[in-house]
Amino acid sequence: MPRYWLMKSEPDEVSIDDLAAAPGQVLPWTGVRNYQARNFMRDEMRIGDGVLFYHSSCPEPGVAGLARIAGQPCPDATQFDPASDYHDPKSTPDKPRWIQIDVALARKTRLLSLREMRAAPELATMRVLAPGNRLSITPVTPEEWRAVGRLLDR
């Protein structure tokens, strides 16, 4: 049974357009440096799971497209690169702390803004809408997934 996720990305770093332009429309989801988000990728995400691709830290945040998990978790190479913003000197190839997972484009959508999401009663339980939520990856219930789909199709 597929699961569903909301994955946040700053569009000036990786946008839905970058995913659409990537070879095979697949990109590694790198740079996650929160243990709970890492554990979602490592322990719970499965190939085929649905993803709400969410633009964050931008003038109008919101869901910008749909994607799916397209690979198994593996060590995030950016943790070993001293030139990377995501370098972690405490992480070693034999004991990596951080992982990445491949994400494939399903389709670019209209922007479902954070404001529109907050106004939808059927999305009141979404973790991304909870006060103080800063996680870059959060689970989405099947009901929330379907509600977002209905809102996107309006």
VODREN-451692 format. One record per residue: residue in one letter; residue number from 1; x, y, z of N, C-alpha, C in turn. Coordinates in pm, 1 decimal, decimal comma. Layout:
+----+-----+----------+----------+----------+----------+----------+----------+----------+----------+----------+
| aa |   i |      npx |      npy |      npz |     capx |     capy |     capz |      cpx |      cpy |      cpz |
+----+-----+----------+----------+----------+----------+----------+----------+----------+----------+----------+
|  A | NUM |        X |        Y |        Z |        X |        Y |        Z |        X |        Y |        Z |
...
+----+-----+----------+----------+----------+----------+----------+----------+----------+----------+----------+
REM end
This chain:
+----+-----+----------+----------+----------+----------+----------+----------+----------+----------+----------+
| aa |   i |      npx |      npy |      npz |     capx |     capy |     capz |      cpx |      cpy |      cpz |
+----+-----+----------+----------+----------+----------+----------+----------+----------+----------+----------+
|  M |   1 |     84,3 |   -118,3 |      0,0 |      0,0 |      0,0 |      0,0 |     88,5 |    124,2 |      0,0 |
|  P |   2 |     73,8 |    210,4 |    -99,8 |    161,4 |    328,2 |   -104,7 |    133,1 |    423,4 |     11,1 |
|  R |   3 |    233,9 |    494,2 |     46,9 |    223,9 |    599,5 |    147,5 |    238,4 |    731,8 |     75,3 |
|  Y |   4 |    214,1 |    837,4 |    148,9 |    218,8 |    971,0 |     90,0 |    300,2 |   1062,9 |    179,9 |
|  W |   5 |    367,6 |   1156,2 |    114,3 |    460,3 |   1245,3 |    183,7 |    447,7 |   1386,1 |    128,1 |
|  L |   6 |    479,8 |   1483,4 |    210,2 |    501,2 |   1620,3 |    164,8 |    649,8 |   1645,8 |    184,4 |
|  M |   7 |    716,7 |   1687,4 |     77,0 |    859,3 |   1714,0 |     81,7 |    882,7 |   1859,0 |     40,8 |
|  K |   8 |    943,2 |   1935,3 |    132,6 |    968,1 |   2077,9 |    110,1 |   1103,9 |   2099,7 |     43,9 |
|  S |   9 |   1103,8 |   2191,8 |    -50,7 |   1227,6 |   2233,7 |   -114,5 |   1220,2 |   2383,4 |   -141,9 |
|  E |  10 |   1328,7 |   2450,8 |   -118,8 |   1333,8 |   2592,0 |   -154,3 |   1352,9 |   2600,5 |   -305,3 |
|  P |  11 |   1263,0 |   2669,3 |   -376,2 |   1269,8 |   2667,4 |   -523,1 |   1396,4 |   2729,3 |   -580,6 |
|  D |  12 |   1466,0 |   2814,4 |   -505,5 |   1592,2 |   2866,6 |   -558,6 |   1704,8 |   2764,3 |   -543,2 |
|  E |  13 |   1678,7 |   2656,3 |   -467,9 |   1776,0 |   2547,9 |   -456,9 |   1738,4 |   2432,3 |   -550,9 |
|  V |  14 |   1616,2 |   2379,8 |   -536,9 |   1562,4 |   2277,6 |   -627,7 |   1412,8 |   2301,5 |   -639,3 |
|  S |  15 |   1367,7 |   2332,6 |   -759,6 |   1225,7 |   2360,6 |   -782,7 |   1161,0 |   2246,4 |   -860,1 |
|  I |  16 |   1030,1 |   2253,0 |   -871,3 |    958,0 |   2154,7 |   -952,8 |   1005,5 |   2163,6 |  -1098,3 |
|  D |  17 |   1041,9 |   2283,1 |  -1143,9 |   1094,5 |   2297,8 |  -1280,1 |   1230,2 |   2228,9 |  -1294,6 |
|  D |  18 |   1313,3 |   2234,4 |  -1189,5 |   1441,4 |   2163,5 |  -1192,2 |   1418,3 |   2012,8 |  -1202,7 |
|  L |  19 |   1318,8 |   1963,6 |  -1128,0 |   1286,4 |   1821,0 |  -1136,0 |   1238,0 |   1785,1 |  -1276,0 |
|  A |  20 |   1154,5 |   1870,6 |  -1334,8 |   1102,8 |   1845,0 |  -1470,0 |   1215,1 |   1845,3 |  -1573,8 |
|  A |  21 |   1319,1 |   1925,1 |  -1550,8 |   1429,6 |   1936,5 |  -1646,3 |   1541,5 |   1835,1 |  -1621,9 |
|  A |  22 |   1537,2 |   1762,6 |  -1511,1 |   1643,1 |   1668,0 |  -1476,6 |   1640,4 |   1547,1 |  -1571,3 |
|  P |  23 |   1755,3 |   1484,0 |  -1592,5 |   1757,5 |   1362,3 |  -1675,3 |   1659,9 |   1257,6 |  -1620,3 |
|  G |  24 |   1570,3 |   1212,5 |  -1705,0 |   1470,5 |   1114,9 |  -1663,1 |   1368,2 |   1170,7 |  -1566,0 |
|  Q |  25 |   1372,2 |   1300,6 |  -1545,2 |   1284,6 |   1369,9 |  -1448,3 |   1296,1 |   1307,3 |  -1309,5 |
|  V |  26 |   1421,0 |   1275,0 |  -1270,4 |   1451,0 |   1215,8 |  -1140,1 |   1567,4 |   1292,4 |  -1078,2 |
|  L |  27 |   1554,3 |   1325,4 |   -950,2 |   1661,9 |   1391,1 |   -876,5 |   1680,4 |   1323,3 |   -741,3 |
|  P |  28 |   1804,8 |   1321,1 |   -692,5 |   1825,4 |   1274,5 |   -555,8 |   1782,0 |   1383,7 |   -458,1 |
|  W |  29 |   1710,2 |   1345,0 |   -353,4 |   1668,0 |   1440,0 |   -250,4 |   1780,1 |   1442,8 |   -147,6 |
|  T |  30 |   1864,8 |   1543,7 |   -155,6 |   1983,5 |   1553,8 |    -70,7 |   1968,0 |   1668,9 |     27,7 |
|  G |  31 |   2060,5 |   1674,9 |    121,5 |   2068,1 |   1789,0 |    212,0 |   1976,7 |   1781,7 |    332,9 |
|  V |  32 |   1908,3 |   1671,9 |    354,7 |   1821,9 |   1660,0 |    473,1 |   1912,6 |   1642,6 |    594,4 |
|  R |  33 |   1900,2 |   1734,5 |    689,5 |   1984,5 |   1731,2 |    808,9 |   1900,3 |   1738,3 |    936,6 |
|  N |  34 |   1789,7 |   1671,0 |    933,9 |   1703,3 |   1657,5 |   1050,0 |   1682,3 |   1507,3 |   1068,2 |
|  Y |  35 |   1702,9 |   1459,0 |   1188,9 |   1696,7 |   1314,4 |   1211,8 |   1557,9 |   1256,1 |   1186,5 |
|  Q |  36 |   1452,0 |   1326,4 |   1224,9 |   1317,9 |   1272,5 |   1202,0 |   1288,3 |   1261,9 |   1052,5 |
|  A |  37 |   1322,2 |   1365,8 |    975,8 |   1302,0 |   1361,5 |    830,6 |   1389,4 |   1252,2 |    768,1 |
|  R |  38 |   1513,1 |   1240,9 |    814,6 |   1601,6 |   1134,4 |    765,4 |   1541,2 |    996,7 |    792,1 |
|  N |  39 |   1485,5 |    979,5 |    911,1 |   1428,1 |    850,3 |    946,2 |   1306,7 |    816,8 |    860,4 |
|  F |  40 |   1227,7 |    918,6 |    823,8 |   1117,2 |    893,4 |    730,3 |   1171,9 |    836,3 |    599,8 |
|  M |  41 |   1277,8 |    899,2 |    546,4 |   1335,9 |    851,6 |    420,5 |   1395,0 |    712,0 |    437,2 |
|  R |  42 |   1468,9 |    692,3 |    542,8 |   1541,2 |    566,7 |    564,2 |   1448,8 |    449,8 |    597,9 |
|  D |  43 |   1349,1 |    475,7 |    682,7 |   1272,4 |    365,8 |    741,0 |   1132,2 |    347,4 |    683,0 |
|  E |  44 |   1074,4 |    451,7 |    625,8 |    934,3 |    442,6 |    588,8 |    903,8 |    463,0 |    440,9 |
|  M |  45 |    985,2 |    540,1 |    371,2 |    956,2 |    564,8 |    229,5 |    984,5 |    440,8 |    146,2 |
|  R |  46 |    896,5 |    417,5 |     48,4 |    909,8 |    303,5 |    -41,9 |    894,0 |    350,9 |   -185,9 |
|  I |  47 |    957,5 |    282,4 |   -277,5 |    942,0 |    314,7 |   -419,4 |    793,7 |    313,7 |   -453,8 |
|  G |  48 |    750,0 |    417,8 |   -521,7 |    610,4 |    431,2 |   -561,4 |    528,2 |    518,7 |   -469,4 |
|  D |  49 |    578,1 |    549,0 |   -349,6 |    503,8 |    637,7 |   -260,0 |    482,6 |    772,9 |   -327,4 |
|  G |  50 |    368,4 |    833,5 |   -301,7 |    335,7 |    963,9 |   -357,9 |    399,5 |   1077,5 |   -280,7 |
|  V |  51 |    435,0 |   1184,3 |   -352,4 |    499,8 |   1300,7 |   -292,3 |    429,0 |   1427,6 |   -337,2 |
|  L |  52 |    394,1 |   1511,8 |   -240,4 |    353,7 |   1648,7 |   -268,7 |    481,8 |   1730,5 |   -267,4 |
|  F |  53 |    521,5 |   1783,2 |   -383,5 |    643,9 |   1862,2 |   -396,2 |    608,4 |   2005,1 |   -358,0 |
|  Y |  54 |    660,5 |   2049,4 |   -244,9 |    620,0 |   2174,1 |   -181,5 |    732,0 |   2276,9 |   -189,5 |
|  H |  55 |    703,6 |   2393,2 |   -245,7 |    800,3 |   2503,4 |   -246,5 |    789,0 |   2579,4 |   -114,9 |
|  S |  56 |    901,7 |   2595,1 |    -45,8 |    902,8 |   2665,3 |     82,6 |   1002,8 |   2780,3 |     79,5 |
|  S |  57 |    996,2 |   2863,0 |    183,3 |   1089,4 |   2976,0 |    197,0 |   1096,4 |   3057,9 |     69,0 |
|  C |  58 |    979,3 |   3093,4 |     17,8 |    969,3 |   3170,9 |   -105,3 |    848,7 |   3264,6 |    -91,5 |
|  P |  59 |    832,0 |   3359,2 |   -184,0 |    721,2 |   3454,7 |   -170,1 |    583,4 |   3390,2 |   -157,1 |
|  E |  60 |    558,2 |   3282,0 |   -231,1 |    429,8 |   3213,1 |   -217,4 |    453,8 |   3063,3 |   -204,4 |
|  P |  61 |    463,5 |   3014,2 |    -80,1 |    484,5 |   2871,6 |    -60,2 |    360,2 |   2790,7 |    -93,8 |
|  G |  62 |    382,4 |   2664,1 |   -130,0 |    270,9 |   2575,0 |   -155,8 |    312,5 |   2455,1 |   -238,6 |
|  V |  63 |    215,6 |   2367,9 |   -264,8 |    237,9 |   2248,6 |   -345,5 |    250,5 |   2290,9 |   -491,4 |
|  A |  64 |    363,9 |   2255,9 |   -554,1 |    391,5 |   2295,8 |   -692,3 |    384,8 |   2178,5 |   -789,0 |
|  G |  65 |    371,7 |   2056,4 |   -735,8 |    365,7 |   1940,8 |   -823,0 |    352,5 |   1811,9 |   -745,1 |
|  L |  66 |    337,0 |   1705,4 |   -820,4 |    328,1 |   1571,6 |   -764,4 |    447,2 |   1490,9 |   -812,2 |
|  A |  67 |    498,0 |   1407,8 |   -724,0 |    614,2 |   1325,2 |   -756,1 |    593,2 |   1188,9 |   -690,8 |
|  R |  68 |    694,9 |   1104,7 |   -706,4 |    689,2 |    973,6 |   -641,3 |    831,2 |    934,7 |   -600,7 |
|  I |  69 |    839,4 |    850,2 |   -501,8 |    968,7 |    797,7 |   -460,4 |   1013,5 |    698,1 |   -567,6 |
|  A |  70 |   1138,5 |    714,9 |   -613,8 |   1185,1 |    637,3 |   -728,8 |   1312,1 |    557,6 |   -701,8 |
|  G |  71 |   1354,3 |    550,3 |   -578,2 |   1475,7 |    474,8 |   -548,8 |   1483,0 |    438,3 |   -402,5 |
|  Q |  72 |   1579,8 |    354,9 |   -371,0 |   1603,3 |    313,6 |   -233,3 |   1690,3 |    418,2 |   -162,8 |
|  P |  73 |   1676,8 |    431,2 |    -32,1 |   1765,1 |    522,2 |     40,6 |   1910,6 |    478,4 |     28,9 |
|  C |  74 |   1997,8 |    576,8 |     19,6 |   2141,5 |    550,5 |     15,0 |   2213,5 |    669,1 |     78,1 |
|  P |  75 |   2342,2 |    656,3 |    110,4 |   2412,3 |    767,8 |    173,3 |   2408,5 |    893,8 |     86,2 |
|  D |  76 |   2383,3 |   1006,7 |    149,1 |   2381,9 |   1137,2 |     83,0 |   2526,7 |   1181,0 |     62,0 |
|  A |  77 |   2568,6 |   1188,5 |    -63,2 |   2708,3 |   1221,4 |    -95,7 |   2747,4 |   1361,3 |    -49,8 |
|  T |  78 |   2651,4 |   1453,1 |    -35,7 |   2685,7 |   1590,0 |      3,6 |   2745,7 |   1596,9 |    143,4 |
|  Q |  79 |   2717,6 |   1497,7 |    227,7 |   2771,3 |   1499,9 |    364,3 |   2923,4 |   1483,0 |    366,3 |
|  F |  80 |   2979,1 |   1424,2 |    261,6 |   3123,2 |   1397,8 |    255,4 |   3200,0 |   1505,1 |    178,7 |
|  D |  81 |   3129,8 |   1599,9 |    117,2 |   3191,9 |   1700,5 |     29,8 |   3218,8 |   1828,7 |    107,7 |
|  P |  82 |   3344,4 |   1858,6 |    136,8 |   3375,2 |   1980,0 |    213,8 |   3328,0 |   2108,8 |    145,9 |
|  A |  83 |   3307,8 |   2105,5 |     14,7 |   3262,3 |   2225,4 |    -57,0 |   3110,2 |   2240,6 |    -51,9 |
|  S |  84 |   3040,4 |   2140,7 |     -2,0 |   2893,9 |   2144,3 |      1,0 |   2842,1 |   2218,3 |    124,7 |
|  D |  85 |   2732,5 |   2288,7 |    107,7 |   2665,1 |   2351,7 |    221,7 |   2615,0 |   2245,7 |    320,1 |
|  Y |  86 |   2604,6 |   2122,5 |    273,9 |   2551,1 |   2014,4 |    356,9 |   2658,8 |   1919,6 |    409,3 |
|  H |  87 |   2785,1 |   1963,8 |    399,9 |   2896,4 |   1883,7 |    450,4 |   2879,1 |   1859,9 |    600,2 |
|  D |  88 |   2907,3 |   1737,8 |    642,7 |   2903,3 |   1702,0 |    784,9 |   3035,7 |   1634,9 |    818,7 |
|  P |  89 |   3126,9 |   1707,0 |    882,0 |   3259,5 |   1650,6 |    909,6 |   3255,9 |   1531,2 |   1005,3 |
|  K |  90 |   3146,4 |   1513,8 |   1078,3 |   3136,4 |   1400,2 |   1170,6 |   3086,9 |   1273,4 |   1101,4 |
|  S |  91 |   3046,4 |   1286,3 |    976,0 |   2996,0 |   1172,0 |    900,4 |   3108,7 |   1114,2 |    815,7 |
|  T |  92 |   3119,0 |    982,0 |    814,3 |   3223,5 |    916,0 |    735,9 |   3159,4 |    812,9 |    642,3 |
|  P |  93 |   3227,3 |    778,9 |    533,3 |   3170,6 |    679,7 |    440,8 |   3137,3 |    545,7 |    507,6 |
|  D |  94 |   3215,2 |    506,5 |    608,6 |   3184,7 |    380,3 |    675,5 |   3074,7 |    395,4 |    781,0 |
|  K |  95 |   3047,1 |    517,9 |    823,7 |   2938,2 |    544,4 |    918,8 |   2864,2 |    671,9 |    876,5 |
|  P |  96 |   2792,6 |    665,8 |    763,5 |   2721,0 |    786,2 |    718,4 |   2604,2 |    819,0 |    811,5 |
|  R |  97 |   2583,1 |    947,9 |    834,1 |   2471,2 |    992,0 |    918,3 |   2346,8 |   1022,8 |    836,5 |
|  W |  98 |   2366,0 |   1062,9 |    710,8 |   2256,6 |   1119,6 |    631,7 |   2233,0 |   1038,5 |    505,5 |
|  I |  99 |   2108,5 |   1034,2 |    463,8 |   2075,0 |    958,6 |    344,1 |   2000,9 |   1048,1 |    244,7 |
|  Q | 100 |   1992,2 |    997,3 |    123,6 |   1916,3 |   1062,9 |     17,3 |   1825,8 |    957,7 |    -44,2 |
|  I | 101 |   1726,6 |   1005,2 |   -118,6 |   1635,8 |    914,6 |   -187,7 |   1596,9 |    980,6 |   -319,0 |
|  D | 102 |   1581,0 |    901,7 |   -424,6 |   1544,8 |    958,2 |   -554,3 |   1396,0 |    988,9 |   -560,4 |
|  V | 103 |   1366,4 |   1103,6 |   -620,9 |   1229,0 |   1150,1 |   -639,9 |   1208,0 |   1173,1 |   -789,3 |
|  A | 104 |   1096,6 |   1122,2 |   -842,2 |   1064,2 |   1135,4 |   -984,9 |    938,4 |   1220,6 |  -1001,1 |
|  L | 105 |    938,3 |   1301,4 |  -1104,0 |    822,6 |   1385,0 |  -1133,7 |    704,5 |   1299,6 |  -1177,8 |
|  A | 106 |    588,5 |   1326,2 |  -1121,3 |    463,4 |   1268,3 |  -1171,9 |    397,3 |   1372,7 |  -1261,5 |
|  R | 107 |    380,4 |   1495,6 |  -1206,9 |    332,1 |   1605,6 |  -1290,2 |    346,5 |   1737,8 |  -1216,4 |
|  K | 108 |    376,6 |   1838,4 |  -1292,1 |    375,6 |   1974,3 |  -1240,2 |    228,8 |   2015,8 |  -1231,5 |
|  T | 109 |    194,8 |   2090,7 |  -1128,2 |     56,8 |   2134,4 |  -1108,2 |     53,3 |   2286,1 |  -1096,1 |
|  R | 110 |    -66,1 |   2337,5 |  -1089,4 |    -77,1 |   2478,0 |  -1049,9 |    -27,4 |   2486,3 |   -906,0 |
|  L | 111 |      8,2 |   2603,3 |   -860,5 |     51,8 |   2618,8 |   -722,4 |    -70,5 |   2616,1 |   -631,6 |
|  L | 112 |    -73,5 |   2520,0 |   -540,6 |   -174,2 |   2516,3 |   -435,6 |   -110,2 |   2587,3 |   -316,9 |
|  S | 113 |   -147,1 |   2712,7 |   -298,2 |    -77,4 |   2797,2 |   -201,3 |   -104,6 |   2753,6 |    -57,9 |
|  L | 114 |    -12,4 |   2789,1 |     27,9 |    -28,0 |   2765,2 |    170,2 |   -157,0 |   2829,7 |    219,7 |
|  R | 115 |   -185,5 |   2947,8 |    171,8 |   -309,0 |   3018,8 |    210,6 |   -432,6 |   2937,4 |    172,4 |
|  E | 116 |   -433,1 |   2882,6 |     50,3 |   -545,5 |   2800,9 |      4,8 |   -555,4 |   2671,3 |     85,2 |
|  M | 117 |   -440,8 |   2613,5 |    119,8 |   -440,5 |   2491,6 |    200,4 |   -497,4 |   2518,7 |    339,6 |
|  R | 118 |   -457,0 |   2630,6 |    399,2 |   -507,6 |   2665,6 |    533,0 |   -658,8 |   2688,7 |    532,5 |
|  A | 119 |   -712,9 |   2733,1 |    419,9 |   -856,7 |   2762,1 |    410,2 |   -940,4 |   2636,6 |    385,3 |
|  A | 120 |   -876,7 |   2523,3 |    357,5 |   -949,5 |   2400,1 |    326,3 |   -968,0 |   2317,6 |    454,2 |
|  P | 121 |  -1091,8 |   2306,6 |    503,5 |  -1114,5 |   2232,6 |    628,4 |  -1065,2 |   2087,8 |    622,3 |
|  E | 122 |  -1072,0 |   2026,2 |    504,7 |  -1029,9 |   1887,3 |    491,4 |   -878,5 |   1869,3 |    506,8 |
|  L | 123 |   -803,4 |   1979,7 |    510,3 |   -657,8 |   1972,5 |    528,3 |   -614,0 |   2018,7 |    667,4 |
|  A | 124 |   -708,6 |   2042,1 |    755,9 |   -677,9 |   2096,4 |    889,1 |   -578,4 |   2009,9 |    966,7 |
|  T | 125 |   -572,1 |   1880,9 |    937,3 |   -483,4 |   1791,0 |   1011,9 |   -343,8 |   1779,0 |    950,6 |
|  M | 126 |   -319,6 |   1841,3 |    837,1 |   -187,2 |   1827,3 |    773,7 |    -78,0 |   1884,5 |    863,0 |
|  R | 127 |     28,1 |   1807,2 |    878,1 |    137,8 |   1849,7 |    965,9 |    205,4 |   1976,3 |    916,7 |
|  V | 128 |    209,4 |   1995,7 |    785,4 |    273,8 |   2116,2 |    732,3 |    200,7 |   2242,4 |    777,8 |
|  L | 129 |     73,5 |   2229,6 |    813,0 |     -6,7 |   2344,6 |    855,6 |     -4,2 |   2366,0 |   1006,7 |
|  A | 130 |     55,7 |   2274,6 |   1080,0 |     60,7 |   2285,5 |   1226,0 |    153,9 |   2399,3 |   1266,5 |
|  P | 131 |    112,9 |   2478,1 |   1367,5 |    200,5 |   2585,9 |   1414,8 |    336,8 |   2530,3 |   1456,7 |
|  G | 132 |    440,4 |   2598,9 |   1413,1 |    576,1 |   2561,6 |   1451,1 |    636,3 |   2446,1 |   1373,2 |
|  N | 133 |    562,5 |   2386,7 |   1278,7 |    619,5 |   2275,6 |   1202,4 |    730,4 |   2327,2 |   1111,5 |
|  R | 134 |    848,3 |   2268,8 |   1125,9 |    962,2 |   2308,3 |   1043,3 |   1019,5 |   2189,4 |    966,4 |
|  L | 135 |    960,5 |   2070,6 |    984,1 |   1015,1 |   1952,5 |    916,3 |   1006,9 |   1966,5 |    765,6 |
|  S | 136 |   1111,3 |   1921,4 |    697,7 |   1114,0 |   1928,7 |    551,7 |   1041,1 |   1811,4 |    487,3 |
|  I | 137 |   1015,6 |   1706,9 |    564,1 |    941,7 |   1590,7 |    515,1 |    838,3 |   1554,3 |    620,8 |
|  T | 138 |    712,7 |   1544,0 |    578,3 |    607,8 |   1502,6 |    670,9 |    517,0 |   1401,5 |    602,4 |
|  P | 139 |    463,9 |   1307,4 |    679,5 |    367,7 |   1212,9 |    622,1 |    236,9 |   1283,5 |    588,5 |
|  V | 140 |    168,4 |   1231,0 |    488,8 |     38,5 |   1281,6 |    444,4 |    -56,7 |   1162,0 |    447,3 |
|  T | 141 |   -175,3 |   1180,0 |    503,6 |   -271,4 |   1069,8 |    507,5 |   -334,0 |   1050,8 |    369,7 |
|  P | 142 |   -387,8 |    932,1 |    342,6 |   -458,5 |    912,8 |    215,2 |   -572,3 |   1013,3 |    195,3 |
|  E | 143 |   -641,2 |   1048,4 |    302,9 |   -750,0 |   1146,4 |    292,8 |   -696,8 |   1284,3 |    254,3 |
|  E | 144 |   -583,9 |   1324,1 |    314,3 |   -522,6 |   1452,6 |    280,7 |   -473,4 |   1451,2 |    136,4 |
|  W | 145 |   -413,1 |   1339,7 |     93,7 |   -365,0 |   1325,9 |    -44,2 |   -480,2 |   1347,4 |   -142,9 |
|  R | 146 |   -592,8 |   1280,2 |   -117,4 |   -708,7 |   1292,8 |   -206,8 |   -763,9 |   1435,3 |   -204,0 |
|  A | 147 |   -766,9 |   1497,3 |    -86,6 |   -817,6 |   1634,6 |    -75,6 |   -728,0 |   1731,0 |   -154,1 |
|  V | 148 |   -597,5 |   1714,7 |   -144,2 |   -506,9 |   1800,1 |   -221,7 |   -532,9 |   1778,1 |   -370,8 |
|  G | 149 |   -549,3 |   1653,1 |   -411,8 |   -579,8 |   1623,5 |   -553,3 |   -705,0 |   1694,3 |   -600,0 |
|  R | 150 |   -809,6 |   1693,3 |   -517,0 |   -934,0 |   1762,7 |   -554,0 |   -911,6 |   1912,9 |   -565,4 |
|  L | 151 |   -835,9 |   1969,6 |   -473,2 |   -808,1 |   2113,5 |   -478,1 |   -724,9 |   2149,3 |   -601,6 |
|  L | 152 |   -630,6 |   2064,3 |   -636,1 |   -547,5 |   2091,3 |   -754,1 |   -627,3 |   2082,4 |   -882,1 |
|  D | 153 |   -730,1 |   2000,8 |   -884,6 |   -811,2 |   1982,8 |  -1005,7 |   -919,5 |   2088,1 |  -1024,1 |
|  R | 154 |   -931,9 |   2177,7 |   -927,6 |  -1032,3 |   2284,3 |   -941,4 |   -996,9 |   2380,0 |  -1050,8 |
+----+-----+----------+----------+----------+----------+----------+----------+----------+----------+----------+
REM end
